[in-house]
Amino acid sequence: MAKVHPLSISKTDDASTTSTSSSSNNKYLTSKRETFTIWMKSLVMQGKGCTAFDENGEIVYRIDNYDNKHSNEVYLMDLRGKLLFTVCEKKMCFFPSWKGYKNNGANKPLFQVRKSCRSILGKKGFAYKVTMRSDGSCYRLEGLSGKSSEFRITDSNGGVVAETKRKQSSSGVVLGDDVFTLVVEPHVDHSFIMALVTVYGLIRHQI
């Protein structure tokens, strides 16, 4: 099967999506709550990666890891292969961190994710701090009730901007822990949220 490589996007496209508060012409930011189904698998040879479906069952985001093993650098793309984010894992002093770049990573990172002090000190649950380079604002990526497949993303005020839960079928059957529902609140850039879901996948070595 032929490999599908990400397509770089232009500086004009990059400028329109550089923050979660982009202008109204950003197609990744809507005025209503958005729900996605996330499958932590690539549709390319069903290897490691991630595929996101919207409420209509259409693929909107994908990550394809052709090496079929944990990667230190992955590319978040739309269905057509347009590159949206490059997410890189770094290790310093035994503690990993993750940096998210628009496009191919040639510019400064848009955000950085580090394990929070609570997790480093061994307290129950996992929690990671997300710092935005543009204005220093912060988000938190934290687990829910010790369930490794469920987590939420909160803003600096503690408000929930996105949350995941195990996916259930129409008959109420809970699916595997590699399939979950992602709910993104209104006026939140869901491509940015997907970049954080990508970080989560790297943390769990699913991508």
DAMOSUL-V630297 format. One record per residue. N is the residue number from 1. RES is the residue in three letters. BURIAL is + if it has 24 or more other C-alpha atoms within 12 Angstrom, else -. Layout:
n=N res=RES burial=BURIAL
n=N res=RES burial=BURIAL
This chain:
n=1 res=MET burial=-
n=2 res=ALA burial=-
n=3 res=LYS burial=-
n=4 res=VAL burial=-
n=5 res=HIS burial=-
n=6 res=PRO burial=+
n=7 res=LEU burial=-
n=8 res=SER burial=+
n=9 res=ILE burial=+
n=10 res=SER burial=-
n=11 res=LYS burial=-
n=12 res=THR burial=-
n=13 res=ASP burial=-
n=14 res=ASP burial=+
n=15 res=ALA burial=-
n=16 res=SER burial=-
n=17 res=THR burial=+
n=18 res=THR burial=+
n=19 res=SER burial=+
n=20 res=THR burial=+
n=21 res=SER burial=+
n=22 res=SER burial=-
n=23 res=SER burial=-
n=24 res=SER burial=-
n=25 res=ASN burial=-
n=26 res=ASN burial=+
n=27 res=LYS burial=-
n=28 res=TYR burial=+
n=29 res=LEU burial=+
n=30 res=THR burial=-
n=31 res=SER burial=-
n=32 res=LYS burial=-
n=33 res=ARG burial=-
n=34 res=GLU burial=+
n=35 res=THR burial=+
n=36 res=PHE burial=+
n=37 res=THR burial=+
n=38 res=ILE burial=+
n=39 res=TRP burial=+
n=40 res=MET burial=+
n=41 res=LYS burial=+
n=42 res=SER burial=+
n=43 res=LEU burial=+
n=44 res=VAL burial=-
n=45 res=MET burial=-
n=46 res=GLN burial=-
n=47 res=GLY burial=-
n=48 res=LYS burial=+
n=49 res=GLY burial=+
n=50 res=CYS burial=+
n=51 res=THR burial=+
n=52 res=ALA burial=+
n=53 res=PHE burial=+
n=54 res=ASP burial=+
n=55 res=GLU burial=-
n=56 res=ASN burial=-
n=57 res=GLY burial=-
n=58 res=GLU burial=-
n=59 res=ILE burial=+
n=60 res=VAL burial=+
n=61 res=TYR burial=+
n=62 res=ARG burial=+
n=63 res=ILE burial=+
n=64 res=ASP burial=+
n=65 res=ASN burial=+
n=66 res=TYR burial=+
n=67 res=ASP burial=-
n=68 res=ASN burial=-
n=69 res=LYS burial=-
n=70 res=HIS burial=-
n=71 res=SER burial=+
n=72 res=ASN burial=+
n=73 res=GLU burial=+
n=74 res=VAL burial=+
n=75 res=TYR burial=+
n=76 res=LEU burial=+
n=77 res=MET burial=+
n=78 res=ASP burial=+
n=79 res=LEU burial=+
n=80 res=ARG burial=-
n=81 res=GLY burial=+
n=82 res=LYS burial=+
n=83 res=LEU burial=+
n=84 res=LEU burial=+
n=85 res=PHE burial=+
n=86 res=THR burial=+
n=87 res=VAL burial=+
n=88 res=CYS burial=+
n=89 res=GLU burial=+
n=90 res=LYS burial=-
n=91 res=LYS burial=-
n=92 res=MET burial=-
n=93 res=CYS burial=-
n=94 res=PHE burial=-
n=95 res=PHE burial=-
n=96 res=PRO burial=-
n=97 res=SER burial=+
n=98 res=TRP burial=+
n=99 res=LYS burial=+
n=100 res=GLY burial=+
n=101 res=TYR burial=+
n=102 res=LYS burial=+
n=103 res=ASN burial=+
n=104 res=ASN burial=+
n=105 res=GLY burial=+
n=106 res=ALA burial=-
n=107 res=ASN burial=-
n=108 res=LYS burial=-
n=109 res=PRO burial=+
n=110 res=LEU burial=+
n=111 res=PHE burial=+
n=112 res=GLN burial=+
n=113 res=VAL burial=+
n=114 res=ARG burial=+
n=115 res=LYS burial=+
n=116 res=SER burial=+
n=117 res=CYS burial=-
n=118 res=ARG burial=-
n=119 res=SER burial=-
n=120 res=ILE burial=-
n=121 res=LEU burial=-
n=122 res=GLY burial=-
n=123 res=LYS burial=-
n=124 res=LYS burial=-
n=125 res=GLY burial=+
n=126 res=PHE burial=+
n=127 res=ALA burial=+
n=128 res=TYR burial=+
n=129 res=LYS burial=+
n=130 res=VAL burial=+
n=131 res=THR burial=+
n=132 res=MET burial=+
n=133 res=ARG burial=-
n=134 res=SER burial=-
n=135 res=ASP burial=-
n=136 res=GLY burial=-
n=137 res=SER burial=-
n=138 res=CYS burial=+
n=139 res=TYR burial=+
n=140 res=ARG burial=+
n=141 res=LEU burial=+
n=142 res=GLU burial=+
n=143 res=GLY burial=+
n=144 res=LEU burial=-
n=145 res=SER burial=-
n=146 res=GLY burial=-
n=147 res=LYS burial=-
n=148 res=SER burial=+
n=149 res=SER burial=+
n=150 res=GLU burial=+
n=151 res=PHE burial=+
n=152 res=ARG burial=+
n=153 res=ILE burial=+
n=154 res=THR burial=+
n=155 res=ASP burial=+
n=156 res=SER burial=-
n=157 res=ASN burial=-
n=158 res=GLY burial=-
n=159 res=GLY burial=-
n=160 res=VAL burial=-
n=161 res=VAL burial=+
n=162 res=ALA burial=+
n=163 res=GLU burial=+
n=164 res=THR burial=+
n=165 res=LYS burial=+
n=166 res=ARG burial=+
n=167 res=LYS burial=+
n=168 res=GLN burial=-
n=169 res=SER burial=-
n=170 res=SER burial=-
n=171 res=SER burial=-
n=172 res=GLY burial=-
n=173 res=VAL burial=-
n=174 res=VAL burial=-
n=175 res=LEU burial=-
n=176 res=GLY burial=-
n=177 res=ASP burial=-
n=178 res=ASP burial=+
n=179 res=VAL burial=+
n=180 res=PHE burial=+
n=181 res=THR burial=+
n=182 res=LEU burial=+
n=183 res=VAL burial=+
n=184 res=VAL burial=+
n=185 res=GLU burial=+
n=186 res=PRO burial=-
n=187 res=HIS burial=+
n=188 res=VAL burial=+
n=189 res=ASP burial=+
n=190 res=HIS burial=+
n=191 res=SER burial=+
n=192 res=PHE burial=+
n=193 res=ILE burial=+
n=194 res=MET burial=+
n=195 res=ALA burial=+
n=196 res=LEU burial=+
n=197 res=VAL burial=+
n=198 res=THR burial=+
n=199 res=VAL burial=+
n=200 res=TYR burial=+
n=201 res=GLY burial=+
n=202 res=LEU burial=+
n=203 res=ILE burial=+
n=204 res=ARG burial=-
n=205 res=HIS burial=+
n=206 res=GLN burial=+
n=207 res=ILE burial=+
